[in-house]
Amino acid sequence: RKVLSFVFDRMLIQVCLYFYCTFLWRCLKFVMRKLTGRCELQRICYNTKPGASRTMKIETSLRGSKSKLLQTSVSVHLDAIEKTIEDIMELKKINPDINPQLGISLQACLLQIVGYRNLIADVEKLRREPYDSDNPQHEEMLLKLWKFLKPDTPLASRISKQWCEIGFQGDDPKTDFRGMGLLGLYNLQYFAERDATAAQQVLSDSLHPKCRDITKEEISKFSKAEWEQKRMDKAIGYSFAIVGINITDLAYNLLVSGALKTHFYNIAPEAPTLSHFQQTFCKCPLLHYHCYLMHEFHKFWIEEDPMDIMEFNRVREKFRKRIIKQLQNPNMALCPHFAASEGLINI
């Protein structure tokens, strides 16, 4: 009986939600338009500041519209956005001369929405492309990765145990790219090339983790023997390249799930690109980005102070949950240099 009652209650809730979404919500929008003289798109643009809050509301409104034009507007080609905005304004009977900034704001939102969809396709294409040792471009990227990370140490040969020095598992790194394909190499090389100093520092720290910082108050609580043990207690190191590929997997899943919309809609004034995605992985000195996912994971690893490398999955999952929680804030941008909505179009 309890099971049947639970199933019945759940079905009733679903029916009520469907009824609300289908009828009451549309009635509410109709009433609001009559009271304010503005359609839902206008109300969102006028009442919500630019950035993730506005763009995600616009996206929800367009996808949930009964109009085919509005539904399909989120998946048009980038070149068709301007014409699509004109069609929407005409459909909604909005005079562009009276509302000159509305079209600009809608266009900015659509550029972000369509750009995010295109970005997923670009990232997926790289992820699906396997590393090919017979491809000169792939080989060149791999050798550059070594050069950027170990500028003072020549690589003895293409197949070498030296690759373990930068965190690959064996003599030939190509086998480590299977999970993320060329995307893993792209991100590692981007980090090593665009911010060589930070990449080399993180690599060094991953090989030789620093002693944990212990305050004077903490020191006073230890006996001499305990302090000697604590003084020698160091965080466990990790394989830089393997962790970099793993963090690429984390960034990829955040992107595909839509969790990164908050970040991209807040920092990209138009369509987010592959460069924006790579900048979530590491720092770009040209744009003064903070080295985020890779650098933050490194700090998080040291803070967690795992007993051994077998705790990697636990630490990674805890780190993932932290990032997702941050991204649930509509004003969040993973790169602290950017205030939410900075540089975005306001009406």
C-alpha positions as CSV (number, residue, x, y, z in Angstrom):
1,R,0.0,0.0,0.0
2,K,2.8,2.4,0.9
3,V,4.5,1.7,-2.5
4,L,1.2,2.3,-4.4
5,S,0.5,5.5,-2.3
6,F,4.0,6.8,-3.1
7,V,3.6,6.1,-6.8
8,F,0.2,7.7,-6.9
9,D,1.5,10.8,-5.0
10,R,4.4,11.1,-7.5
11,M,2.1,10.8,-10.5
12,L,-0.2,13.5,-9.0
13,I,2.7,15.8,-8.5
14,Q,3.9,15.3,-12.1
15,V,0.4,16.0,-13.4
16,C,0.1,19.2,-11.3
17,L,3.5,20.3,-12.5
18,Y,2.5,19.7,-16.1
19,F,-0.7,21.6,-15.6
20,Y,1.2,24.5,-14.0
21,C,3.8,24.6,-16.8
22,T,1.3,24.2,-19.6
23,F,-1.6,26.4,-18.5
24,L,-1.0,28.5,-15.4
25,W,2.5,29.6,-16.4
26,R,1.3,30.7,-19.8
27,C,-1.7,32.5,-18.2
28,L,0.7,34.2,-15.8
29,K,2.9,35.4,-18.7
30,F,-0.2,36.7,-20.5
31,V,-1.3,38.7,-17.4
32,M,2.2,40.1,-16.9
33,R,2.4,41.3,-20.5
34,K,-1.0,43.0,-20.2
35,L,0.0,44.7,-16.9
36,T,3.5,45.8,-17.9
37,G,3.1,46.1,-21.6
38,R,6.2,44.0,-22.1
39,C,6.8,40.5,-23.2
40,E,8.8,38.0,-21.0
41,L,12.0,38.7,-23.0
42,Q,11.7,42.4,-22.4
43,R,11.1,41.9,-18.7
44,I,14.1,39.7,-18.4
45,C,16.4,42.1,-20.2
46,Y,15.1,45.2,-18.4
47,N,15.1,43.7,-14.9
48,T,18.1,41.4,-14.9
49,K,21.7,42.5,-15.1
50,P,23.8,41.1,-18.0
51,G,25.7,37.9,-17.4
52,A,24.7,34.4,-16.5
53,S,21.5,35.4,-14.7
54,R,20.1,37.1,-17.7
55,T,21.4,34.7,-20.4
56,M,20.1,31.6,-18.6
57,K,16.7,33.2,-18.0
58,I,16.5,34.1,-21.7
59,E,17.6,30.6,-22.7
60,T,14.9,29.0,-20.5
61,S,12.3,31.4,-21.9
62,L,13.2,30.6,-25.5
63,R,13.3,26.9,-25.0
64,G,10.0,26.9,-23.2
65,S,8.2,29.0,-25.7
66,K,5.3,27.6,-27.7
67,S,6.6,29.5,-30.7
68,K,8.8,27.4,-33.0
69,L,10.8,30.4,-34.0
70,L,11.8,31.1,-30.3
71,Q,12.4,27.4,-29.6
72,T,14.8,27.0,-32.6
73,S,16.6,30.4,-32.0
74,V,18.9,28.8,-29.5
75,S,20.3,26.4,-32.1
76,V,20.7,28.7,-35.2
77,H,24.1,29.3,-36.9
78,L,26.1,32.2,-35.5
79,D,25.8,34.1,-38.8
80,A,21.9,33.8,-38.6
81,I,21.6,35.4,-35.1
82,E,21.1,39.0,-36.3
83,K,18.3,37.9,-38.6
84,T,16.8,35.7,-35.9
85,I,16.7,38.7,-33.5
86,E,14.8,40.7,-36.2
87,D,12.3,37.9,-36.6
88,I,11.8,37.7,-32.8
89,M,11.2,41.4,-32.5
90,E,8.7,41.3,-35.4
91,L,6.9,38.3,-33.9
92,K,6.7,40.0,-30.5
93,K,5.6,43.3,-32.1
94,I,8.5,45.2,-30.5
95,N,9.5,48.4,-32.2
96,P,13.3,48.5,-32.5
97,D,13.3,52.3,-32.7
98,I,11.6,52.5,-29.3
99,N,13.6,49.6,-27.8
100,P,17.1,50.1,-29.5
101,Q,19.0,48.3,-26.7
102,L,16.7,45.3,-26.5
103,G,17.9,43.8,-29.8
104,I,21.6,44.3,-28.7
105,S,21.0,42.6,-25.4
106,L,19.1,39.7,-27.0
107,Q,21.8,39.3,-29.6
108,A,24.5,39.2,-26.8
109,C,22.5,36.4,-25.0
110,L,22.0,34.4,-28.2
111,L,25.7,34.7,-29.1
112,Q,26.5,33.1,-25.7
113,I,23.9,30.4,-25.9
114,V,24.7,29.3,-29.5
115,G,28.4,29.8,-28.8
116,Y,28.3,27.4,-25.8
117,R,26.6,24.8,-27.9
118,N,29.3,25.2,-30.6
119,L,32.0,25.0,-28.0
120,I,30.8,21.6,-26.8
121,A,31.0,20.4,-30.4
122,D,34.6,21.7,-30.8
123,V,35.7,20.2,-27.5
124,E,34.0,16.9,-28.3
125,K,35.8,16.8,-31.7
126,L,39.2,17.1,-30.0
127,R,38.2,14.6,-27.3
128,R,37.2,12.0,-30.0
129,E,40.4,12.5,-32.0
130,P,43.0,9.9,-30.8
131,Y,46.6,10.7,-30.4
132,D,48.4,9.5,-33.6
133,S,52.2,9.0,-33.3
134,D,52.3,9.0,-37.2
135,N,50.8,12.4,-37.3
136,P,53.6,15.1,-37.4
137,Q,51.4,17.7,-35.8
138,H,50.6,15.5,-32.8
139,E,54.2,14.6,-32.3
140,E,55.3,18.2,-32.5
141,M,52.8,19.2,-29.8
142,L,54.0,16.4,-27.5
143,L,57.7,17.4,-28.0
144,K,56.8,21.0,-27.3
145,L,55.2,20.0,-24.1
146,W,58.5,18.5,-23.0
147,K,60.4,21.6,-24.1
148,F,58.1,24.0,-22.2
149,L,58.1,22.0,-19.0
150,K,61.8,20.9,-19.1
151,P,63.5,23.7,-21.1
152,D,67.0,22.9,-19.7
153,T,66.8,19.1,-20.1
154,P,67.0,17.6,-23.6
155,L,64.8,14.6,-24.3
156,A,67.1,11.7,-25.1
157,S,64.7,10.0,-27.5
158,R,61.0,10.0,-28.4
159,I,60.5,6.7,-26.5
160,S,62.1,7.3,-23.1
161,K,61.7,6.9,-19.4
162,Q,62.2,10.6,-19.1
163,W,58.5,11.1,-19.8
164,C,57.9,9.9,-16.3
165,E,59.6,13.0,-15.0
166,I,56.7,15.1,-16.2
167,G,54.1,12.7,-14.9
168,F,53.4,10.2,-17.7
169,Q,53.0,6.5,-16.8
170,G,55.5,4.9,-19.2
171,D,58.0,5.3,-21.9
172,D,55.5,6.5,-24.5
173,P,52.9,9.1,-23.5
174,K,50.5,8.3,-26.4
175,T,48.9,5.5,-24.3
176,D,48.0,8.0,-21.6
177,F,45.8,10.1,-24.0
178,R,43.3,7.4,-24.7
179,G,40.6,8.7,-22.3
180,M,40.6,12.4,-23.4
181,G,42.2,12.0,-26.9
182,L,43.9,15.1,-28.3
183,L,42.0,17.3,-25.9
184,G,44.2,16.2,-23.0
185,L,47.4,17.1,-24.9
186,Y,45.9,20.4,-26.1
187,N,45.2,21.5,-22.5
188,L,48.6,20.4,-21.1
189,Q,50.5,22.2,-23.9
190,Y,48.3,25.3,-23.5
191,F,49.2,25.4,-19.8
192,A,52.9,24.8,-20.4
193,E,53.2,27.3,-23.2
194,R,50.9,30.2,-22.1
195,D,52.1,30.1,-18.5
196,A,55.4,28.3,-18.4
197,T,56.4,29.6,-15.0
198,A,53.3,28.4,-13.2
199,A,53.3,25.1,-15.1
200,Q,56.9,24.4,-14.2
201,Q,56.2,25.4,-10.6
202,V,53.2,23.1,-10.3
203,L,55.2,20.3,-11.9
204,S,58.0,20.8,-9.4
205,D,55.6,20.9,-6.5
206,S,53.9,17.7,-7.7
207,L,57.3,15.9,-7.6
208,H,58.4,17.5,-4.3
209,P,55.3,18.6,-2.3
210,K,56.0,21.3,0.3
211,C,55.8,20.7,4.0
212,R,52.5,21.5,5.5
213,D,52.3,25.0,7.1
214,I,52.0,24.6,10.9
215,T,51.3,27.6,13.1
216,K,53.1,28.4,16.3
217,E,50.0,27.6,18.3
218,E,49.9,24.1,16.7
219,I,53.6,23.6,17.4
220,S,53.2,24.3,21.1
221,K,50.7,21.4,21.3
222,F,53.2,18.8,20.2
223,S,55.8,16.9,22.2
224,K,59.4,17.0,20.8
225,A,58.9,13.5,19.2
226,E,55.6,14.5,17.7
227,W,57.0,17.7,16.3
228,E,59.9,15.9,14.7
229,Q,57.4,13.6,13.0
230,K,55.2,16.5,11.9
231,R,58.1,18.4,10.6
232,M,59.0,15.6,8.3
233,D,55.4,15.0,7.3
234,K,55.0,16.0,3.7
235,A,52.0,15.8,1.3
236,I,52.0,12.9,-1.2
237,G,53.1,13.9,-4.7
238,Y,51.2,13.0,-7.9
239,S,51.8,12.5,-11.6
240,F,51.6,16.0,-13.2
241,A,50.6,14.9,-16.8
242,I,48.2,12.2,-15.7
243,V,46.5,14.6,-13.3
244,G,46.4,17.2,-16.0
245,I,44.5,14.8,-18.3
246,N,42.2,14.0,-15.4
247,I,41.4,17.6,-14.8
248,T,40.7,18.0,-18.5
249,D,38.1,15.2,-18.0
250,L,36.7,17.2,-15.1
251,A,36.5,20.4,-17.2
252,Y,34.9,18.4,-20.1
253,N,32.2,17.0,-17.9
254,L,31.4,20.4,-16.4
255,L,31.1,21.8,-19.9
256,V,28.8,19.0,-21.3
257,S,26.6,19.0,-18.2
258,G,26.0,22.7,-18.6
259,A,27.6,23.6,-15.2
260,L,30.1,25.9,-16.9
261,K,27.4,28.0,-18.4
262,T,27.5,30.2,-15.3
263,H,31.3,30.8,-15.8
264,F,31.2,31.4,-19.6
265,Y,28.1,33.5,-19.6
266,N,29.8,35.8,-17.0
267,I,33.2,36.1,-18.6
268,A,32.5,35.9,-22.4
269,P,30.7,39.0,-23.7
270,E,29.9,37.1,-26.9
271,A,30.3,33.4,-28.0
272,P,32.6,31.4,-25.8
273,T,35.5,29.7,-27.7
274,L,38.0,26.9,-27.2
275,S,40.4,29.4,-25.8
276,H,37.9,30.3,-23.0
277,F,37.6,26.5,-22.2
278,Q,41.4,26.2,-22.1
279,Q,41.6,29.2,-19.8
280,T,39.4,27.4,-17.3
281,F,42.1,24.7,-17.2
282,C,45.0,27.1,-16.8
283,K,46.1,30.7,-16.7
284,C,46.5,32.9,-19.7
285,P,48.9,35.7,-18.9
286,L,47.8,37.8,-21.9
287,L,44.3,38.1,-20.2
288,H,45.6,37.9,-16.6
289,Y,43.5,34.9,-15.9
290,H,44.0,33.2,-12.6
291,C,45.4,29.6,-13.1
292,Y,42.2,27.9,-12.0
293,L,41.3,24.3,-12.3
294,M,44.9,22.9,-12.5
295,H,46.4,25.3,-10.0
296,E,43.4,25.1,-7.6
297,F,43.4,21.3,-7.7
298,H,47.1,21.4,-6.8
299,K,46.4,23.6,-3.8
300,F,43.4,21.5,-2.9
301,W,45.6,18.3,-3.0
302,I,48.1,19.8,-0.6
303,E,45.3,21.0,1.7
304,E,43.7,17.5,1.8
305,D,47.1,16.0,2.6
306,P,46.2,12.4,1.4
307,M,47.9,9.4,2.9
308,D,48.8,8.0,-0.5
309,I,48.0,8.3,-4.2
310,M,45.2,5.8,-3.8
311,E,43.2,8.6,-2.3
312,F,43.2,10.5,-5.6
313,N,39.6,9.6,-6.6
314,R,38.3,10.8,-3.2
315,V,40.2,14.1,-3.4
316,R,39.1,14.6,-7.0
317,E,35.4,14.0,-6.2
318,K,35.6,16.4,-3.3
319,F,37.2,19.0,-5.5
320,R,34.5,18.5,-8.2
321,K,31.7,19.0,-5.7
322,R,33.4,22.3,-4.6
323,I,33.6,23.6,-8.1
324,I,30.0,22.7,-8.9
325,K,28.9,24.4,-5.7
326,Q,30.7,27.6,-6.8
327,L,29.2,27.4,-10.2
328,Q,25.7,27.3,-8.7
329,N,26.1,31.0,-7.9
330,P,24.8,32.9,-10.9
331,N,27.4,35.6,-10.3
332,M,30.3,33.2,-10.2
333,A,33.2,33.3,-12.6
334,L,36.0,30.8,-12.0
335,C,38.7,33.3,-12.9
336,P,38.6,35.8,-10.0
337,H,40.2,38.6,-12.2
338,F,36.7,39.0,-13.8
339,A,33.8,40.3,-11.8
340,A,30.6,38.8,-12.9
341,S,29.2,40.6,-15.9
342,E,32.3,42.8,-16.3
343,G,32.5,44.1,-19.8
344,L,29.1,42.6,-20.8
345,I,26.5,44.7,-22.6
346,N,24.0,46.4,-20.3
347,I,20.8,48.1,-21.4
